[in-house]
Amino acid sequence: MAEESMMQQGEPSQMSFEDALRALESIVRRLESGDVPLDESISLYSQGEELRKRCMERLQAAEARIAKLTLDAGGAVTGATPFGTD
């Protein structure tokens, strides 16, 4: 059943951040319920780890995209600093 649910949701590497997060939250709820057999729990945990990695990759990519460029007096780019570290 766990493998079926992942197949319906799609491959983690192809999922949007929001879809991956929803799938991860669903897995966490199922595991926390305590009603999942051991073998299925192991499979769900593995799927959850893949989804967690996907979410982290997407967050890191978003952080990199919103890095603020620093300019010198002549307007040339001298570096980048993370957004919000003024």
N, C-alpha and C positions, 0 to 999 in steps of 0.2 A: 504494500500500500504506500509506503514512504517513497519508493522509487516512482510509483505512479503519480503521486502528487508533484514530484519534481519534474516529471515529463510534461505534465499539464501546465506547469508554471514556466517552463523553458529552461534553457541552459543558462547558468549564472553569468557566464561571460557575455551573454547577449541581452541580459536584463537591464532595464533602467535602474537607477539608484532606488527610486521609489518602489518599484516592483520587487527588487531584491530585499529591501528592508521589510516590506509587507510579508514576503515569504519567510524571512528570518524570524519575524515576530510570531508568525503562525507556528513555526517549528518550536520556538521557545515555549509558547503556550501549551503545545502538545506534550513536550517533555516535562514541563512543570506539573502537568495534570497527574502524572504518575500512573496513568492508565495504559501506557505503551509498553508492549513486550520488549524484552532486552534486545533482541536482534534488530527490531525496528528502531529502538532508541539509538543504537549504534549507527545505523544508517542515517537517521535524522540528524544526529550530531555531526556526522561527516558532511552532510548537505548544508547544515547550518554554518559550518566552518568555511565552506566554499562561498556561501553567501556573505559571510562576514568579511572575507577577503575582498570580495567584489565591492562591497560598500566602502571599505577602507580605500581601495584603489580609486574609486570615484570621488571620494572626499579629498584625497590627496591631489588628484587632477584638478579639482575645482579650486583648491587652495593655490595651486601653482598658477592657474589662469588669472586669479585676482591679485597676484603679486603686483605691488606698486613699483613702477620704475622710478629710479632717482636720476636726475639730470644735473649736469654741471652748469656753470654760468653761461656756456655757449649753447646749451640745449642738447648736448650729446649725452646719451645714456651712460651712466657710470655704474649702475648696478640695480638690484631689485631688493625690496624689503617686503616682508609679508604684509598683507593688507591689515590695517588696523593697528599698526605698531608705531603710531605717531608719537 
